Amino acid sequence: MEEFTVEEVIGYQIEIIRASGVEEDQGLEGRLLNPGNLDFVITASNDISDPFKRAAFVLHGLVTGHPFVQGNKRIAFLLAALILLRNDTSLQAPMRRTTAWYGKLPKAGSCGKNY
């Protein structure tokens, strides 16, 4: 099982933000809002051997814990996909279902009961 480091994850987040082209993202590359959450999620996830459980843990922990100022859902989905791909597996769903599901996720800055 390949482990992530906090530094590696921050590097991925920087790449995601730079590639986004979203004006409100610019200047927020690598900016942490809750660094303790990032450290906890990465460290704890490295001890989970089952790739599906590990991917779910990382996805949930980063989306709900908001370690970064911007790009938490994007980095969470990237890491979950990497965990599965590095273990020769993946999840597949029709694009229309994925898009509909993603659209139901809480928007950045909202604190509704959807969490």
N, C-alpha and C positions, 0 to 999 in steps of 0.2 A: 504494500500500500504506500503510495507516494504522499508524503505530508506537505502541507502548505506552511509557509512562514508568514508572519504578519507583514514583513517587508515585501514579500512577493505579492501579497494581496493588495497592498497599497500601490505597488507598481501597476498591477492590472487595473485598479480603479483610476489611476492617472491616465492610462491609455484610453479607457472607456470615456472619460470626461473629455479628453482632447479630441477624440474622434467623433463626439456627439454632434458638434456643430450647433448646439443649443446655446444661445447667448447667455442665459442665466447660469449655465454651468461653468462658463469660462472664468478662470481664476480660482476655482474651487478644487483643482486637482490635488488629491492627497490630503485634503483638509479633513481632519477628524473632529467629530462632534462628541463622540463617546468612545475614546480609545480603549477603555477597559472592556467594553463589550466586544470589540474586535479581537482583542487578545484572548478573551474567554472563549469566544466561538471557535477561533482557529485552533487554540490549544486543546480544547475539549473534543473538537471534531477529529483531530488527528488520532485520538484513541478509539474511534468507532470503526470497527472492521467491516461491517456490512455497508456496501456502497450506497444502497438505497436509503438506509437510515442516516448515514453520514450526509448525503446530499440533502435530505429533508431537514436535518438539524441545522446545517449551514444556511439553507434557504430561509428557514423560519427565523433563525437567530439574527441574521443580517437584515432581513426585511422588517422585523419588528423592533430590533434593538438600535437601529439607525446609528451605526458607528461613524458614518461619513456625513458631511454636510449635504452632499448631492450624490446620486447614483447608487443608493443602497440596493434597490431592486435589481438594477442592472448587474452589479457585481455579484449579488446573491445568485442570480440565474446563471451567470457565467461560471461561478465556482461549482454550483450543483451540476451543470453540464460537464465540466472538466472532471469532476469526481466520477461520474458515470462513464464518460468516454475513456478515462484512464483505466477503467475496470472492464473495458470491452462491452459496455452496455449503454443503452440510452432509452429515453422515453420518447414516444412519437405520438403526435396528435394532429388531426387535420388543422390547417392554418386558421380556418374560420372559427374553430372551437378555441384554439389558443388565443387568438385575437380577442374573442368575446370574453374569455376568462381573464386575460390580462387587463382588459378595460374595466373590470369590476374591482381590481385591486385599489386600495386606498391611495389617493393622490398625495404627493409630497406635501407635508405641512398639515395634513388633516389628522384629526384625532377622533375619528368616529368609532362606533361600536364594531366596525368591520374587522378590527384587529383581533 
